[in-house]
Amino acid sequence: MRYTPVMDTRITRSLRWLVDLGRTFEDRAPDELRIRVRRKIMHPMRVLAHVRHILTEERPDPDLALAAEIAAILHDTGRFAQLVDRRTADDGTEYDHGAEGARILAGSDVLDGLDGHWRSVVIEAVRLHNRAALPEGMNPDARMVTEMVRDADKLDAVRNSVGGLLHKELTGRAIKYGITVHPDEVSPDVVRRTRERRLIPYASMRWSNDFVLFLCAWVHDLHFAYAYNRLIDTGHFEQLLALLPDRGVFPELKAQLRGDLRRLAERT
């Protein structure tokens, strides 16, 4: 059955719940954090829009589509307490916003409109959406929903990062990872991993060029044709590549990444 976007009452309930939760934290956040909390309320709306585009192309079962939309809305449930109570957006051993979001949802009634299987799928997608890699042996429905949310989340993160970098401003992730702006510096491990078509761990990043390559390497962790084509059609991927110098190792890396994105888009 072909997917057609509808405003199911369970979607509107999830949207209201998420906005109410975010506003509760916004109201008690210090002035300097309120804009960040407000942005985290809006971010899931853009992730939802991307997930709906993926669903339109993939045409899954309506129950899976509904779970994907609700997971997109609720994926950052754990972010608000992280920002306001812990004053950080950095996941670590003591607090992981995906795991915390799953815990909050498991104790909430917001998912009561879903049966047990699909409720578990949503909670699992929220729990794992921010992991470096997904575990083997996942339930197929949970894996597909999680992959949709991960692709959509990355697309919005690229949009946000490009906007900041184009204005020579480090925001969000770049600040979180302690990045230093430099026109030419790049870490050897980042170069090696880029050449090997591997994802770049946070610990390897030091320079602004590392961060750009970190974002570009996400082409190897996308799953759906829409995500590849969106990076091409918006020009965001080319904007990222243009931020890298045209000297040293960079022309080689840019050519490789550009070719990888084109090949992956055609393959899907």
C-alpha positions in Angstrom: 0.0 0.0 0.0 1.4 3.4 -1.0 2.2 5.9 1.8 0.1 9.0 1.9 0.8 11.6 4.6 -2.2 12.1 6.9 -2.6 14.0 10.2 -3.4 11.0 12.4 -4.5 12.0 15.9 -1.5 10.1 17.3 0.8 12.4 15.3 -1.0 15.5 16.5 -0.8 14.2 20.1 2.9 13.5 19.7 3.5 17.0 18.3 1.6 18.7 21.2 3.4 16.6 23.8 6.8 17.4 22.4 6.0 21.2 22.1 4.6 21.3 25.6 7.7 19.5 27.0 10.0 21.8 25.2 8.2 24.9 26.4 8.3 23.7 30.0 12.1 23.6 29.7 12.3 26.9 27.8 10.3 28.7 30.5 12.8 27.7 33.2 16.0 28.0 31.1 18.3 30.9 31.7 18.1 33.6 29.0 21.2 32.5 27.2 19.8 29.0 26.7 16.3 29.8 25.6 17.1 30.2 22.0 18.8 26.9 21.9 15.8 25.2 23.6 13.5 26.9 21.1 15.6 25.6 18.2 15.4 22.1 19.6 11.6 22.4 19.6 11.7 23.4 15.9 14.3 20.8 14.8 12.0 17.8 15.0 9.6 19.5 12.6 12.3 19.6 10.0 13.3 16.0 10.7 9.6 15.0 10.3 9.5 16.8 6.9 12.5 14.8 5.7 11.1 11.5 7.0 7.8 12.2 5.1 9.8 12.6 1.9 11.6 9.3 2.5 8.3 7.6 3.2 6.8 9.0 0.0 9.6 7.3 -1.9 9.8 4.1 0.1 6.1 3.5 0.4 6.2 1.2 3.5 3.3 -0.3 5.4 1.1 2.4 7.0 1.9 1.2 10.5 5.7 1.6 9.9 5.1 5.0 8.3 3.2 6.1 11.4 5.9 4.9 13.7 8.6 6.7 11.6 6.7 10.0 11.8 6.2 9.7 15.6 9.9 8.7 16.1 10.9 11.7 14.0 8.9 14.0 16.3 10.1 12.5 19.5 13.7 11.6 18.7 15.2 14.4 20.7 13.0 14.1 23.8 16.1 13.7 26.0 17.8 16.9 24.7 15.8 19.4 26.7 16.9 18.2 30.1 20.4 17.8 28.8 20.5 21.5 27.6 18.8 23.1 30.6 19.8 20.9 33.5 23.2 19.8 32.4 24.1 22.9 30.3 25.6 20.8 27.6 24.7 19.0 24.3 27.5 16.5 24.7 26.5 12.9 25.1 28.7 10.8 27.4 28.7 7.9 29.7 26.6 9.6 32.3 23.9 11.0 30.0 23.0 10.0 26.5 20.1 12.0 25.1 18.9 9.1 23.0 18.8 6.7 25.9 17.3 9.3 28.1 14.6 10.1 25.6 13.7 6.4 25.3 13.5 6.2 29.1 11.2 9.2 29.3 8.9 7.8 26.5 8.8 4.4 28.2 7.3 6.0 31.3 5.0 8.3 29.4 1.5 7.8 28.0 2.2 9.7 24.7 2.6 6.4 22.8 -0.4 4.7 24.3 -2.2 4.9 20.9 0.3 2.4 19.4 0.2 -1.3 19.9 3.1 -3.0 21.8 5.2 -3.7 18.7 5.1 -0.3 17.2 5.5 1.4 20.6 8.7 -0.6 21.0 9.9 0.4 17.5 9.5 4.1 18.3 11.3 3.8 21.6 14.1 1.8 20.0 14.5 4.4 17.2 14.7 7.2 19.8 17.2 5.2 21.9 19.5 4.5 18.9 19.1 7.5 16.6 22.3 9.2 17.9 24.6 6.1 18.1 27.8 6.0 16.1 26.6 2.7 14.5 23.5 0.6 14.8 23.8 -2.8 16.5 23.5 -6.1 14.6 20.3 -8.2 15.0 17.8 -5.3 15.3 14.2 -6.0 14.6 13.8 -5.1 10.8 11.0 -2.6 11.5 13.0 -0.9 14.2 16.1 -0.7 12.0 14.2 0.8 9.1 12.5 3.5 11.3 15.8 4.3 13.0 17.6 4.6 9.6 14.9 7.0 8.4 15.3 9.2 11.5 19.1 9.1 11.3 19.1 10.2 7.7 16.6 13.0 8.3 18.5 14.1 11.4 21.8 14.3 9.5 20.2 16.3 6.7 19.1 19.0 9.2 22.5 18.9 11.0 24.2 19.5 7.7 21.9 22.4 6.9 22.6 24.0 10.3 26.3 23.4 10.1 26.7 24.8 6.6 24.9 28.0 7.7 27.3 28.6 10.6 30.4 27.7 8.7 29.5 29.9 5.8 29.4 32.8 8.2 32.7 31.8 9.8 30.7 30.9 13.0 31.2 27.7 14.9 27.8 26.5 16.3 26.3 23.4 17.7 28.4 20.4 17.1 31.6 22.3 16.2 31.5 24.1 19.6 30.7 20.9 21.4 33.7 19.1 20.0 36.1 22.0 20.7 36.9 22.8 17.1 39.5 25.5 16.2 39.1 27.4 13.0 42.2 27.2 10.7 42.3 27.6 6.9 44.8 24.8 6.2 45.2 22.5 9.2 43.7 19.0 9.1 44.4 16.0 11.3 46.2 13.0 9.8 43.7 10.5 11.2 40.8 12.5 9.6 42.6 12.4 6.2 43.2 8.7 6.5 39.7 7.8 7.5 38.3 10.0 4.6 40.5 8.2 2.1 39.3 4.9 3.6 35.7 6.0 3.3 35.1 5.6 7.0 33.2 7.7 9.5 35.3 10.1 11.6 35.0 9.8 15.4 34.5 12.9 17.5 37.8 12.3 19.2 39.8 12.7 16.0 38.6 16.3 15.3 40.6 19.3 16.2 40.4 21.7 13.2 37.5 23.3 11.2 38.6 21.2 8.2 38.3 18.1 10.3 34.7 19.1 11.1 33.8 19.7 7.4 35.2 16.2 6.5 33.4 14.7 9.5 30.1 16.0 8.0 31.1 15.0 4.4 31.9 11.4 5.6 28.2 11.0 6.5 27.6 10.1 2.9 28.8 6.6 4.0 26.1 6.4 6.7 23.0 7.3 4.7 20.4 4.8 3.6 17.8 6.3 1.4 17.9 7.8 -2.1 16.1 11.0 -0.9 19.0 11.7 1.5 21.7 11.5 -1.2 19.6 13.5 -3.6 18.8 16.1 -1.0 22.5 16.8 -0.4 23.0 17.2 -4.1 19.8 19.3 -4.9 20.2 21.7 -2.0 23.9 22.3 -2.8 24.8 21.7 0.8 27.4 19.1 0.0 29.1 21.4 -2.6 29.0 24.2 0.0 30.8 21.9 2.5 33.4 21.0 -0.1 33.9 24.6 -1.0 34.8 25.4 2.6 37.9 23.2 2.2 41.1 24.7 0.7 42.2 23.9 -2.9 45.7 22.9 -1.9 47.5 20.1 -0.2 45.5 16.9 0.2 42.2 18.6 -0.2 41.6 18.5 -4.0 42.1 14.7 -3.9 39.7 14.3 -1.0 37.1 16.6 -2.5 37.2 14.7 -5.8 36.7 11.4 -4.0 33.8 12.6 -1.8 32.1 14.3 -4.8 32.4 11.0 -6.8 31.2 8.9 -3.8 28.0 11.0 -3.4 27.2 10.8 -7.1 27.8 7.1 -7.2 25.7 6.4 -4.1 22.8 8.6 -5.4 22.8 6.7 -8.7 23.0 3.3 -6.9 19.9 3.9 -4.8 
